[in-house]
Amino acid sequence: MIAREYGYEILPGVAADTPGITDAARRGRRAGLVVGLPAVSVLGLVAAGLTAQGGMLTGLGLMCAAAALVTAGLVALWTRARNRELRILRTYPWQAWPCGSRSVRVVAASGERSGGRRWSSEGRVVLLQPDGQSHCSFPAPGRGVQESVWFAGDTRFGGVLAVPGGFPSRYVTRAKPGRRKGSHEEDALAARARLG
């Protein structure tokens, strides 16, 4: 692990040993299913009823069917992310990283308009190398992040970022995997967690 190479503290065991952390991830997964599956069912039933009526209602029924498919896709993506989060927590130890924070420009629904898009800023946690340079950055796990964070995962791909103690935590990913070559240990853990 790069954190070990940097001389950062690696907590014993795996992140899932933190009391309540896997329960919170399971609750998140369950919440997506509890909200999403009934919505898919209702939209599917409405779509079937409207298309069966025929005529002008067929178009509305097809729109409901499309909404049901989109909702089912979102539920599948949510469940996949929560399952990946649980795998990470069961595979990786917490790594204590020094951090900083910075504001990053992101495309948003509201904010300053420039170049045909609306821009806003988002606070990010920057994991720091021993020389104080940025190693990588992720969205903050919550308010009150000070000088360090806990990270379980592989900084090349993503993981779970948490305030020291484990809560609040946030599943984070990288849009593009990092280019750094991993050690044998890192590659084995990433394969076990199915990150790479």
N, C-alpha and C positions, 0 to 999 in steps of 0.2 A: 504494500500500500504506500502511496506517495506520502501520506501523512507520517508513516513510520520513517521513511527516508528523510523527511524534514525534521524528525525528532519530536513530533507532536505526540501528545498522550493518546493512546488507544485504550479505551475502557475494556475491562475484562468481559468475556461472554459476548453475546450478540445483542443488538438493539432491542430485540423482542423481549429480552429479560427485564426491560424497564416496565415497572408496574403500570398497567393500563394502556400501554401504547398499542398493542395488538387489538385490544378491545375497541379502542377508538377507530382504528383502521377498519375493523369488521363492521362497526356501527355505520361508518361512512359508506361502505359497500352496500349494506342492508338498506340504508336510506335511499340510495339511488334506485334500488330495485323496488322498494315500497312505493316510491313516487312514480317511477318510470313504467313499470309493468302495467299498473292499472290505466295509466294514460294511453299506452299502446292498445290495450284491450278496448277501451271506450272509443278511441279513434277508429279502430278496426270495425267495431260494431256499427258505429255511425256511418262509416264508409260503405259497409255492406248494405245497410238499410237504405241509404240514399241512392246507391247505384241500382238497387233492386226496383226502386220507384221508376227509374227510367226518365226519359225526357231531359228537362233542364237540370234536374237534380243529379244526374249522372256526373256532370262536371264537378259539382260540389263534393260528391262522393269520392271522386278520384283525387281531389285535393286533400280530403281527409285521409285517404289511403296513403298519399305521399307523406303527409304529416306523421302518420303512424310509422312509416318506414324510417323517417328521419329520427323520430323519437326512439325507436328500437335501436338504431345505430348509435345514438348518444348514450343509451343505457349500456350497450355493449362496450363502448369506449370507456365509460365510467367504471364499469366492473373490471375491465382489463387493467386499468390504472390502479385500482384498489388492490387487485390480486398481485400486481407487480410490487406495489408498496409493501404488502405483507411478505412477499418473497425476500425483498431487500432487508426488511427488519429481522427476518429469521436467518439471514445469511451473513450480514455484516455487523461488526462491532461499531459502537459509536467512536468517532474520531473527533478529538477536540481541536478545532481550528481557530487561530486568531482571525479576526475579520475586521473589515471596515464597511462603510456603506457609501453608496453613491446613487445618484438619481440618473435614470436612463430614459431617453425618449422612446415612447412606444405609440403605436397607432391606437387611437381610442375613439369612442363614440362622441366625446365632446372634448373641447380643448382648442388650442391654436391651430388655425388652418394654414397649411403650407404644402406646396407641391401636390395639390389635389387631395390631400388627406388631412384628417384631424389628428393632432399630436397632443399627447399629454406626457407626464413623467411618472415613472414608477420607481419606488425605492428598491434597491437591490443590495443583497449582502455579498460582499467581495471576500472570498477566501484568500488569505494572504500567504505568500511564500515567506520563508525565514528572513529574506532581505527586505520585506515589506512590499514587494511587487505583487500585483494581482495574479492569482493562480487561475481563478474562474469566478463567475458570479451567478447567483440565483435569486429569484424573488424571495423576499424576507418571509420567515415563518410566522412572524407576528410582530407586534410592537414591542419595544423595549430591548431589542438586540443590542448588546453592549460591545465588549471587546472580543468575545468568542462565541462560537456556535458549535453544536454537535452535528456531525454529518455521518450518516451511514450510507454507504454506496461507493460508487466509483466516480470520481470527478470527471472522467472522460465521458460518461453517459448520463449520470444523474443519481438520485437517491432520495433519502429523507433528510431534511434539514430541520433542526430543532434548536430551541433555546436550551441552554444547559439545564439538564434535569429531564428533558424529553418532551416538554409541553410548553407552548404549542409547537406542533410540528407541521411540516408541509412536504408533500411529495413533489420533487423537482426533477425536471429533465433538461437536457441540452438539445437545442434545435439541430445542431450538428455535433456529432461526437468529437471530442478533443483529438488532436493529432498526435499527442504524446504516446509513445510506445509503452505498453504496460509491462510490468514484471510478470514472471510466471504466476506468482501468488495472485496478483490483480486479475490476470486473465482467467485463472481458475475460478475465482470468486464471481467474476462477471458472468462466466458460463453457467455456474450453479444458479445464479439469480436470474439468468436469461436476460442480461442487460445488453450485451454486445451483439 
